[in-house]
Structure formats: C-alpha cells, structure tokens
Amino acid sequence: MQELKLERLLCPMPVIKTQNKLRSMKSGEILKVICTDPGTMHDIPAWCRVNGYSIVKASKENDGKFEFIIEVK
C-alpha cells in the first residue's frame, strides 16, 4: 500500500495530488490518502466515483484527519 500525506492542503490540492498519484499506479494497487481539509470527505470519493476508482474506506480519524483507502481498478 502506498501512502499520500496531504495534511494542511486545502481544496483543490488534495484532489489534484490524489488524482496525479492514482493515475501513476497500476490496477489492483492500493493508495492510502491522509488529509486535514474537511471538504475532502465529499470531494475525493466523488472524484473516485466519476473516474472509476474504488473507495475501500473513507473515515474521520480520532486525530481529526480524514483517511481514504482507494483501490485502482
């Protein structure tokens, strides 16, 4: 599993950086994305749905960060 830490970045940067990383990955690979922008709870899953990526997990962690586990299809 690869990890992308995007703390302190505001929209649209978390989505753009997630998009760039996912497009460089191969089918079946998993990406863990960690963000602090609350808008990512909507934006990243929406972008994944439109672009054919699978959200395995989307959650707000106890430390206030937002975590996404995304599978490349």
C-alpha positions in Angstrom: 0.0 0.0 0.0 1.3 3.4 -0.9 0.6 6.4 1.2 0.0 10.1 0.3 0.1 12.6 3.2 -1.8 15.8 2.3 -2.1 17.5 5.7 -2.6 21.3 5.7 -3.5 21.4 2.0 -6.8 23.0 1.0 -9.1 22.2 -1.9 -8.5 21.6 -4.7 -4.9 20.5 -4.0 -5.8 17.2 -2.1 -7.9 16.1 -5.1 -5.3 17.1 -7.7 -2.5 15.4 -5.8 -4.6 12.2 -5.3 -5.6 12.2 -9.0 -1.9 12.5 -10.1 -0.8 9.7 -7.8 -3.6 7.4 -8.7 -3.0 7.9 -12.5 0.6 6.7 -12.0 -0.4 3.5 -10.2 -1.4 0.1 -11.7 -4.6 -1.8 -11.5 -5.0 -3.6 -8.1 -2.7 -1.2 -6.2 -4.0 0.5 -3.1 -3.4 4.1 -2.0 -3.9 5.5 1.5 -4.6 9.2 1.5 -4.5 11.3 4.7 -5.9 14.9 4.6 -7.0 17.6 7.1 -9.4 19.5 4.8 -13.0 18.6 5.7 -14.1 19.2 2.1 -12.1 16.1 1.1 -14.8 13.8 2.7 -17.0 14.8 -0.3 -14.5 15.7 -3.0 -12.2 12.7 -3.0 -15.0 10.0 -3.0 -16.9 12.0 -5.7 -13.8 12.2 -7.9 -13.1 8.5 -7.5 -16.7 7.5 -8.5 -16.6 9.7 -11.6 -13.2 8.3 -12.6 -13.7 4.6 -11.9 -11.6 4.2 -8.7 -12.9 2.2 -5.7 -13.1 3.8 -2.2 -12.4 1.0 0.2 -12.6 3.2 3.2 -13.4 6.9 3.9 -13.3 8.0 7.5 -12.6 10.8 10.0 -9.9 9.6 12.5 -9.7 10.4 16.2 -6.9 12.9 15.5 -9.2 14.9 13.2 -7.6 13.8 10.0 -9.5 12.2 7.1 -8.3 8.9 5.7 -9.1 7.3 2.4 -8.2 3.9 1.2 -8.5 3.8 -2.6 -8.1 0.8 -5.0 -7.0 1.3 -8.6 -9.3 -0.6 -11.0 
